[in-house]
C-alpha cells in the first residue's frame, strides 16, 4: 500500500508551494492546528537539534510528536510519537485513512492545472494527521528543505528554531547564504518567538529583518544563551558501540557540557552526542525549550533536563557501529557538515589512520567536502550512494585524486565491498603499526573507518552492519 506513497514525485523535485498541502489538510479538518509546534530549520544540525528538543519536552512530561527527514532506511523513523517511531502496521493504517483525502486534493489540483501532491507533501499531511490522532501535546517539526515554501510550513509554529545556515541546495534555495537565510526565515510567524544558533552576519541580518517584520522576539546564541564549557569523552577504538545514535547512556561516548540558557545556568550535563557542533545544538535546544515552556523566563528543572539530554539519540551522526577497527558513520553531506564531522572525529576518537568510505550526490559540493576531510582522512574508498542522483564513482575518484593524490584513493562501486575494502586497509595499517606505546590508562590510538558524504550511503552502511555485523 505504501508503494502508492513512494510512487509520488520524490524529494529531489519539491514543489515551491503550500497550497497543495494546505488543501489536503483542510479536507481532513486541519489536524495540524490541534497542537502547538516547535519548527526547526537550518542547513546542518536540524535533525539532531529536533531530537534533543523532543527528548527534553518528553522528559518534561509532554506527549510529543517528532517529524524529521530523511530517514535511515525505514520511513517510520520520520514520524515518532512519544519517543517511538511509528510501527509499520500503524503507518499502513494511517496511510489508508489519509489516502482518500489526498486523492480528493489531487483531483482539485488537477482542475486548476497543478500537479498532484508530491511524496513529501503527502508525507507531511500523513505526519500531521498521525500526531492529531495520537494525540500529542506538542509537535517538533523539522523542515524538509528551506522553509518559506516547505510543506511543513502550513503550520503555525510557536517557536521558530534556526540551526547554522550555510550553502546547500543552492539550485533551489539560492546561491548565497543571505538568499538561503531569506528562504528559511519564512517559518517565522507573526508575534511568535525565534531561537537561533550563531549565524554568519548576512544570514543573521535576514533572520532579524524577518523577525522584525513579524514582530517576533529573537534569542541569539552568544548573546542570550551559550555553551559555557564542554568536555568530550574519548571513545576507544574497540567500542563502546552505539546502535541508536552517537551514544546511549551516561558513561558511554558523548560529552559533558555547561550551558547558560535564556532562563537558567545548567552545569555537568551529559549529552550522548559527539562533537562541538552537538554542544551547540544542545544549547539551541535548551533555549528553544525554555522559550516554548515559559517564554524564556523559567529555567528547566535540572532532573528533567538531565533525563532529556541523556536519553537523546541522533542516528547517523558520528554514530559508532562497531570496533576493531572502529567504524563510524556520519550523515555530513556538505562542506560545513564535513568540517564539523572532522573536528568531532579528531576530538572524540584516538585514531592514527582513517580510511573513509565516500559517496556524494550529484547536486552536492563534492570538492568542498573532500577538502574539508583531506587533513583527517589517510585513504579514501570511493563508492556509489544508493540513489539515482549519485555521482559516478570514477568521476568522484578523479576529483579525490586531484585533491589528495592517487596513492590515497581506491574505487569500489558496491557499498558492501567498499566497506570490506576499507576494513582491510585499516587492518593492514594496524598490522604494520604493531602495538602502541600509550601510557597505562590512556585510550590507545588505532585505525578506523569513517563513512560519510551521503545520507543514503550512511543508511546503507547501517543496514549492512545490522544484517552482517562488523567485521
MIMI-412531 format. One record per residue (C-alpha): x, y, z; residue in three letters. Coordinates in Angstrom, 2 decimals, m for minus. Example, Ala and Ser with C-alpha at 12.3 -4.5 7.8 and 13.67 -1.06 7.14 Angstrom:
PT         x         y         z   res
PT     12.30     m4.50      7.80   ALA
PT     13.67     m1.06      7.14   SER
//
This chain:
PT         x         y         z   res
PT      0.00      0.00      0.00   UNK
PT      2.82      2.39      0.79   UNK
PT      4.05      1.92     m2.78   UNK
PT      1.40      4.49     m3.69   UNK
PT      3.12      6.99     m1.42   UNK
PT      6.57      6.18     m2.77   UNK
PT      5.17      6.46     m6.30   UNK
PT      4.59     10.19     m5.93   UNK
PT      7.13     12.72     m7.17   UNK
PT     10.15     12.33     m4.91   UNK
PT     12.00     14.73     m2.65   UNK
PT     14.52     15.55     m5.36   UNK
PT     11.83     17.66     m7.06   UNK
PT      9.94     19.58     m4.35   UNK
PT      7.15     21.94     m5.34   UNK
PT      7.68     25.52     m4.06   UNK
PT      4.14     25.87     m2.74   UNK
PT      1.99     25.49      0.35   UNK
PT     m1.40     25.44     m1.33   UNK
PT     m1.47     21.71     m2.06   UNK
PT     m0.57     20.61      1.48   UNK
PT     m2.96     23.17      2.94   UNK
PT     m5.80     21.94      0.71   UNK
PT     m5.35     18.31      1.77   UNK
PT     m5.20     19.25      5.46   UNK
PT     m8.31     21.42      5.16   UNK
PT    m10.18     18.41      3.79   UNK
PT     m9.10     16.50      6.91   UNK
PT    m10.22     19.22      9.30   UNK
PT     m6.81     20.87      9.79   UNK
PT     m5.30     18.28     12.17   UNK
PT     m2.06     20.29     12.38   UNK
PT     m3.90     23.03     14.30   UNK
PT     m4.78     20.75     17.21   UNK
PT     m1.38     21.04     18.94   UNK
PT      1.38     23.64     19.34   UNK
PT      4.53     23.30     17.26   UNK
PT      8.26     23.94     17.56   UNK
PT      9.51     24.38     13.98   UNK
PT     13.18     23.79     13.09   UNK
PT     15.18     24.77     10.02   UNK
PT     18.81     25.49      9.12   UNK
PT     21.49     23.84      6.99   UNK
PT     23.24     21.49      9.41   UNK
PT     22.15     20.14     12.76   UNK
PT     18.38     20.25     12.15   UNK
PT     17.69     16.62     12.95   UNK
PT     19.95     16.44     16.00   UNK
PT     18.50     19.66     17.40   UNK
PT     14.96     18.45     16.74   UNK
PT     15.65     15.18     18.53   UNK
PT     17.21     17.00     21.50   UNK
PT     14.20     19.33     21.78   UNK
PT     11.77     16.42     21.57   UNK
PT     13.63     14.41     24.21   UNK
PT     13.67     17.31     26.68   UNK
PT      9.98     18.05     26.15   UNK
PT      9.14     14.38     26.64   UNK
PT     11.17     14.28     29.86   UNK
PT      9.11     17.29     30.96   UNK
PT      6.03     15.05     30.78   UNK
PT      4.60     16.12     27.44   UNK
PT      3.41     13.66     24.83   UNK
PT      5.45     14.51     21.77   UNK
PT      5.32     14.13     18.02   UNK
PT      8.59     14.33     16.08   UNK
PT      8.79     14.73     12.30   UNK
PT     12.27     14.60     10.75   UNK
PT     13.83     13.84      7.40   UNK
PT     15.29     11.97      5.74   UNK
PT     15.14      8.53      7.29   UNK
PT     17.93      5.95      7.52   UNK
PT     16.18      3.05      5.86   UNK
PT     12.67      2.93      7.37   UNK
PT     10.07      5.57      6.57   UNK
PT      8.52      5.28     10.03   UNK
PT     11.68      6.78     11.54   UNK
PT     10.42     10.14     10.32   UNK
PT      7.17     10.00     12.30   UNK
PT      7.82      9.47     16.01   UNK
PT      5.16      9.55     18.73   UNK
PT      6.24      9.81     22.36   UNK
PT      9.76      8.68     21.51   UNK
PT      8.80      5.66     19.38   UNK
PT      8.89      5.51     15.54   UNK
PT      5.50      4.62     14.14   UNK
PT      5.15      0.87     13.67   UNK
PT      4.82     m0.42     10.13   UNK
PT      1.25     m1.68     10.64   UNK
PT      0.22      1.65     12.13   UNK
PT      1.90      3.50      9.28   UNK
PT     m0.01      1.46      6.71   UNK
PT     m3.29      2.01      8.58   UNK
PT     m2.65      5.76      8.80   UNK
PT     m1.91      5.86      5.09   UNK
PT     m5.18      4.06      4.32   UNK
PT     m7.08      6.71      6.29   UNK
PT     m5.19      9.60      4.71   UNK
PT     m5.14      8.42      1.09   UNK
PT     m8.77      9.34      0.18   UNK
PT     m8.21     12.95      1.25   UNK
PT     m5.01     13.13     m0.75   UNK
PT     m6.75     11.78     m3.83   UNK
PT     m9.52     14.36     m3.44   UNK
PT     m6.92     17.10     m3.12   UNK
PT     m5.12     15.73     m6.19   UNK
PT     m8.36     15.93     m8.17   UNK
PT     m8.95     19.54     m7.10   UNK
PT     m5.37     20.43     m8.02   UNK
PT     m5.79     18.84    m11.44   UNK
PT     m8.83     21.04    m12.08   UNK
PT     m6.63     24.10    m11.75   UNK
PT     m3.77     22.63    m13.78   UNK
PT     m1.49     21.94    m10.82   UNK
PT      0.49     18.73    m10.28   UNK
PT     m0.65     16.31     m7.57   UNK
PT      0.84     16.29     m4.10   UNK
PT      4.46     15.18     m4.03   UNK
PT      5.86     12.45     m1.81   UNK
PT      6.99     14.93      0.85   UNK
PT      3.75     16.91      0.75   UNK
PT      1.77     13.71      1.22   UNK
PT      4.12     12.55      3.99   UNK
PT      3.71     15.88      5.79   UNK
PT     m0.07     15.52      5.69   UNK
PT      0.25     11.96      6.97   UNK
PT      2.50     13.00      9.86   UNK
PT      0.27     15.87     10.95   UNK
PT     m2.74     13.52     10.91   UNK
PT     m0.91     10.81     12.90   UNK
PT      0.05     13.36     15.55   UNK
PT     m3.53     14.60     15.88   UNK
PT     m4.85     11.07     16.24   UNK
PT     m2.23     10.11     18.86   UNK
PT     m2.99     12.73     20.30   UNK
PT      0.15     14.71     21.15   UNK
PT      0.76     17.74     23.37   UNK
PT      3.43     19.29     21.14   UNK
PT      4.85     18.68     17.70   UNK
PT      8.56     19.09     16.95   UNK
PT      8.71     19.56     13.20   UNK
PT     11.86     19.64     11.08   UNK
PT     11.65     21.44      7.75   UNK
PT     12.31     19.25      4.72   UNK
PT     14.02     21.91      2.59   UNK
PT     14.27     25.66      3.03   UNK
PT     11.35     26.99      5.00   UNK
PT      9.09     29.52      3.31   UNK
PT      7.54     27.12      0.80   UNK
PT      8.36     23.83      2.57   UNK
PT      5.17     21.82      3.07   UNK
PT      5.64     21.70      6.85   UNK
PT      5.23     25.50      6.90   UNK
PT      1.45     25.28      6.67   UNK
PT      1.65     25.02     10.46   UNK
PT      1.89     27.99     12.80   UNK
PT      4.98     27.30     14.89   UNK
PT      5.06     28.88     18.33   UNK
PT      8.87     28.82     18.23   UNK
PT     10.97     29.02     15.04   UNK
PT     14.39     27.46     15.59   UNK
PT     17.37     28.05     13.31   UNK
PT     20.50     25.90     13.30   UNK
PT     23.59     27.23     11.46   UNK
PT     22.83     28.34      7.91   UNK
PT     25.31     27.69      5.11   UNK
PT     25.37     26.81      1.42   UNK
PT     23.36     23.73      0.44   UNK
PT     20.60     23.00     m2.09   UNK
PT     21.79     26.17     m3.83   UNK
PT     19.93     25.33     m7.04   UNK
PT     16.63     25.67     m5.16   UNK
PT     17.28     27.87     m2.13   UNK
PT     19.71     30.48     m3.51   UNK
PT     23.34     30.93     m4.41   UNK
PT     24.31     32.94     m1.34   UNK
PT     23.96     32.43      2.39   UNK
PT     21.76     35.53      2.50   UNK
PT     19.34     34.16     m0.10   UNK
PT     19.15     30.82      1.69   UNK
PT     18.55     32.52      5.05   UNK
PT     15.80     34.62      3.48   UNK
PT     14.01     31.44      2.36   UNK
PT     14.48     29.72      5.70   UNK
PT     13.22     32.80      7.57   UNK
PT      9.80     32.06      6.09   UNK
PT      8.97     29.83      9.07   UNK
PT      8.88     32.87     11.39   UNK
PT      5.25     33.61     12.27   UNK
PT      3.73     36.92     13.46   UNK
PT      4.10     37.56     17.16   UNK
PT      5.91     34.28     17.82   UNK
PT      9.46     33.58     19.00   UNK
PT     12.76     32.90     17.24   UNK
PT     15.70     30.96     18.68   UNK
PT     18.82     30.86     16.53   UNK
PT     22.31     29.47     16.64   UNK
PT     25.15     31.87     15.93   UNK
PT     24.99     32.77     12.25   UNK
PT     27.13     34.37      9.59   UNK
PT     26.44     38.15      9.56   UNK
PT     24.46     38.09      6.31   UNK
PT     22.28     35.20      7.44   UNK
PT     21.63     36.79     10.84   UNK
PT     20.64     40.06      9.19   UNK
PT     18.00     38.23      7.13   UNK
PT     16.60     36.43     10.19   UNK
PT     16.46     39.64     12.23   UNK
PT     14.79     41.50      9.38   UNK
PT     12.13     38.80      9.02   UNK
PT     11.58     38.71     12.79   UNK
PT     11.19     42.49     12.96   UNK
PT      8.60     42.44     10.17   UNK
PT      6.70     39.71     12.04   UNK
PT      7.14     41.37     15.45   UNK
PT      8.76     38.16     16.70   UNK
PT     11.30     38.24     19.52   UNK
PT     14.76     36.81     18.78   UNK
PT     17.06     34.84     21.10   UNK
PT     20.59     34.54     19.71   UNK
PT     23.38     32.17     20.67   UNK
PT     26.32     34.11     22.08   UNK
PT     24.09     36.95     23.24   UNK
PT     21.11     35.37     25.00   UNK
PT     22.41     31.83     25.60   UNK
PT     25.67     29.95     25.01   UNK
PT     27.83     26.91     25.66   UNK
PT     29.99     27.74     28.68   UNK
PT     32.25     24.69     28.70   UNK
PT     32.43     21.17     27.33   UNK
PT     34.48     18.05     27.97   UNK
PT     34.47     15.27     25.35   UNK
PT     34.51     11.61     26.34   UNK
PT     37.16      9.93     24.18   UNK
PT     35.94      6.69     22.58   UNK
PT     38.26      3.66     22.44   UNK
PT     38.77      2.09     19.03   UNK
PT     37.07     m1.18     20.04   UNK
PT     33.86      0.46     21.26   UNK
PT     31.58      1.08     23.02   UNK
PT     29.09      0.68     20.23   UNK
PT     26.03      2.93     19.95   UNK
PT     23.42      1.39     17.69   UNK
PT     20.76      4.04     18.21   UNK
PT     22.89      7.16     17.93   UNK
PT     26.26      8.51     18.88   UNK
PT     25.83      7.29     22.44   UNK
PT     23.27      5.59     24.54   UNK
PT     23.83      6.21     28.21   UNK
PT     25.85      8.19     30.71   UNK
PT     29.37      6.84     30.79   UNK
PT     29.29      5.95     27.08   UNK
PT     30.51      8.10     24.21   UNK
PT     29.45     11.71     24.38   UNK
PT     30.41     14.87     26.22   UNK
PT     29.71     16.81     29.38   UNK
PT     28.55     20.39     28.78   UNK
PT     27.76     23.51     30.76   UNK
PT     25.16     25.79     29.20   UNK
PT     23.88     29.25     30.01   UNK
PT     20.32     29.19     28.82   UNK
PT     17.88     32.04     28.45   UNK
PT     16.50     31.46     31.94   UNK
PT     18.98     29.28     33.79   UNK
PT     22.53     28.05     34.07   UNK
PT     22.96     24.30     33.68   UNK
PT     26.20     22.51     34.56   UNK
PT     27.53     18.99     34.19   UNK
PT     25.02     17.85     31.58   UNK
PT     25.86     14.55     29.90   UNK
PT     24.98     14.58     26.21   UNK
PT     25.45     11.26     24.36   UNK
PT     26.31     13.02     21.09   UNK
PT     29.80     13.76     19.82   UNK
PT     31.46     16.96     18.62   UNK
PT     31.46     20.67     19.38   UNK
PT     28.57     21.12     16.95   UNK
PT     26.41     18.86     19.13   UNK
PT     27.20     21.03     22.16   UNK
PT     25.98     23.99     20.12   UNK
PT     22.86     22.05     19.12   UNK
PT     22.29     21.27     22.80   UNK
PT     22.41     24.96     23.75   UNK
PT     19.99     25.83     20.95   UNK
PT     17.65     23.03     22.03   UNK
PT     17.69     24.16     25.67   UNK
PT     16.91     27.76     24.67   UNK
PT     14.11     26.56     22.39   UNK
PT     12.52     24.51     25.18   UNK
PT     12.87     27.40     27.64   UNK
PT     11.14     29.62     25.09   UNK
PT      8.34     27.16     24.42   UNK
PT      7.60     26.25     28.03   UNK
PT      7.98     29.58     29.76   UNK
PT      8.66     32.31     27.25   UNK
PT     12.35     32.16     28.11   UNK
PT     11.73     33.24     31.71   UNK
PT     11.57     29.90     33.54   UNK
PT     14.54     27.50     33.91   UNK
PT     14.10     23.85     33.05   UNK
PT     14.13     21.60     36.11   UNK
PT     17.58     20.05     36.47   UNK
PT     16.42     16.43     36.65   UNK
PT     14.14     16.92     33.64   UNK
PT     16.93     18.39     31.55   UNK
PT     19.43     15.74     32.59   UNK
PT     16.97     12.97     31.71   UNK
PT     16.02     14.55     28.40   UNK
PT     19.57     15.08     27.22   UNK
PT     20.91     11.72     28.42   UNK
PT     18.12      9.94     26.56   UNK
PT     18.64     11.78     23.27   UNK
PT     19.89      9.95     20.20   UNK
PT     20.76     11.08     16.70   UNK
PT     21.29      8.09     14.42   UNK
PT     23.78      8.58     11.64   UNK
PT     25.56     11.49     13.35   UNK
PT     29.06     10.39     14.42   UNK
PT     27.44      7.06     15.22   UNK
PT     29.71      4.20     16.27   UNK
PT     28.65      0.98     14.55   UNK
PT     31.48     m1.32     15.57   UNK
PT     35.03     m1.70     16.79   UNK
PT     38.23     m3.43     15.77   UNK
PT     38.70     m1.34     13.61   UNK
PT     36.36      1.39     14.79   UNK
PT     33.52      2.04     12.33   UNK
PT     31.86      5.46     12.46   UNK
PT     29.15      6.81     10.16   UNK
PT     28.15     10.43      9.76   UNK
PT     25.44     11.96      7.58   UNK
PT     27.56     15.02      6.70   UNK
PT     26.81     15.91      3.08   UNK
PT     28.09     19.46      2.62   UNK
PT     31.41     21.17      3.44   UNK
PT     30.15     22.80      6.65   UNK
PT     28.87     19.46      7.92   UNK
PT     32.05     17.61      6.94   UNK
PT     34.21     20.20      8.74   UNK
PT     32.14     19.69     11.90   UNK
PT     32.39     15.93     11.47   UNK
PT     36.18     16.08     11.08   UNK
PT     36.54     18.16     14.23   UNK
PT     34.28     15.75     16.12   UNK
PT     36.25     12.70     14.99   UNK
PT     39.55     14.31     15.95   UNK
PT     38.48     15.15     19.49   UNK
PT     36.28     12.12     20.21   UNK
PT     38.35      9.21     18.88   UNK
PT     42.01      8.21     19.17   UNK
PT     42.66      7.26     15.54   UNK
PT     46.11      7.09     13.96   UNK
PT     44.87      6.14     10.47   UNK
PT     41.48      6.97      8.97   UNK
PT     40.02      5.21      5.93   UNK
PT     36.98      6.97      4.50   UNK
PT     34.17      5.36      2.54   UNK
PT     32.82      8.20      0.42   UNK
PT     29.88      8.70     m1.92   UNK
PT     28.32     12.02     m2.92   UNK
PT     25.11     13.00     m4.67   UNK
PT     25.47     14.92     m7.92   UNK
PT     23.96     18.18     m6.63   UNK
PT     26.38     18.45     m3.68   UNK
PT     29.69     20.27     m3.31   UNK
PT     31.92     17.21     m3.54   UNK
PT     35.14     19.21     m3.84   UNK
PT     34.32     21.24     m0.73   UNK
PT     33.59     18.07      1.23   UNK
PT     36.81     16.35      0.15   UNK
PT     38.91     19.37      1.05   UNK
PT     37.20     19.61      4.45   UNK
PT     38.12     15.97      5.17   UNK
PT     41.54     15.82      3.47   UNK
PT     43.61     16.51      6.60   UNK
PT     41.73     13.88      8.60   UNK
PT     41.47     11.05      6.07   UNK
PT     44.52      9.00      5.11   UNK
PT     42.85      6.84      2.44   UNK
PT     39.59      7.13      0.51   UNK
PT     37.45      4.25     m0.76   UNK
PT     35.10      5.85     m3.28   UNK
PT     31.78      4.12     m3.80   UNK
PT     28.21      4.64     m5.02   UNK
PT     25.39      6.17     m2.98   UNK
PT     22.12      4.19     m3.20   UNK
PT     20.38      6.99     m5.11   UNK
PT     19.66      7.81     m8.73   UNK
PT     21.42     11.13     m8.05   UNK
PT     24.73      9.55     m7.07   UNK
PT     27.95     10.80     m8.61   UNK
PT     29.68      8.22    m10.78   UNK
PT     32.38      6.72     m8.54   UNK
PT     35.08      7.02    m11.22   UNK
PT     34.29     10.72    m11.66   UNK
PT     34.29     11.25     m7.90   UNK
PT     37.54      9.32     m7.54   UNK
PT     39.18     11.52    m10.18   UNK
PT     38.22     14.55     m8.11   UNK
PT     39.59     12.97     m4.93   UNK
PT     42.84     12.11     m6.74   UNK
PT     43.21     15.70     m7.93   UNK
PT     42.93     16.91     m4.32   UNK
PT     44.80     14.29     m2.28   UNK
PT     46.81     12.22     m4.78   UNK
PT     46.36      8.86     m6.48   UNK
PT     48.12      6.81     m3.80   UNK
PT     45.32      7.53     m1.31   UNK
PT     42.33      6.52     m3.45   UNK
PT     40.56      3.21     m4.16   UNK
PT     37.37      2.79     m6.20   UNK
PT     34.78      0.16     m5.23   UNK
PT     31.27      0.89     m6.59   UNK
PT     29.49     m1.69     m4.40   UNK
PT     28.92     m0.39     m0.87   UNK
PT     29.34     m3.75      0.85   UNK
PT     32.63     m4.38     m0.92   UNK
PT     33.70     m0.78     m0.24   UNK
PT     33.21     m1.34      3.48   UNK
PT     35.18     m4.58      3.28   UNK
PT     37.99     m2.85      1.37   UNK
PT     38.12     m0.05      3.92   UNK
PT     38.27     m2.56      6.77   UNK
PT     41.15     m4.39      5.07   UNK
PT     43.07     m1.14      4.61   UNK
PT     42.55     m0.22      8.25   UNK
PT     43.56     m3.68      9.46   UNK
PT     46.64     m3.63      7.25   UNK
PT     47.73     m0.39      8.86   UNK
PT     47.14     m1.86     12.32   UNK
PT     49.27     m4.90     11.48   UNK
PT     52.05     m2.71     10.10   UNK
PT     51.99     m0.34     13.04   UNK
PT     52.13     m3.03     15.71   UNK
PT     51.18     m2.45     19.36   UNK
PT     51.10      1.16     20.53   UNK
PT     53.12      2.64     23.32   UNK
PT     50.37      4.57     25.09   UNK
PT     50.67      5.05     28.82   UNK
PT     48.56      2.76     31.01   UNK
PT     45.04      4.18     31.36   UNK
PT     45.24      6.11     28.08   UNK
PT     42.93      5.30     25.17   UNK
PT     45.28      3.72     22.60   UNK
PT     45.34      5.11     19.08   UNK
PT     44.03      2.72     16.43   UNK
PT     42.94      2.89     12.77   UNK
PT     39.30      3.48     11.95   UNK
PT     36.78      3.56      9.09   UNK
PT     34.61      6.64      8.54   UNK
PT     31.57      6.58      6.24   UNK
PT     30.21      9.95      5.05   UNK
PT     29.15     12.10      2.08   UNK
PT     25.57     10.96      1.57   UNK
PT     22.70     10.14      3.91   UNK
PT     21.68      7.28      1.63   UNK
PT     25.20      5.86      1.89   UNK
PT     25.07      6.03      5.68   UNK
PT     21.67      4.33      5.69   UNK
PT     23.04      1.52      3.54   UNK
PT     26.09      1.10      5.79   UNK
PT     23.88      0.87      8.87   UNK
PT     21.70     m1.72      7.13   UNK
PT     24.71     m3.82      6.09   UNK
PT     26.20     m3.82      9.57   UNK
PT     22.85     m4.69     11.12   UNK
PT     22.48     m7.64      8.73   UNK
PT     26.05     m8.92      8.57   UNK
PT     27.88     m7.45     11.54   UNK
PT     31.27     m5.76     11.74   UNK
PT     33.74     m7.16     10.97   UNK
//
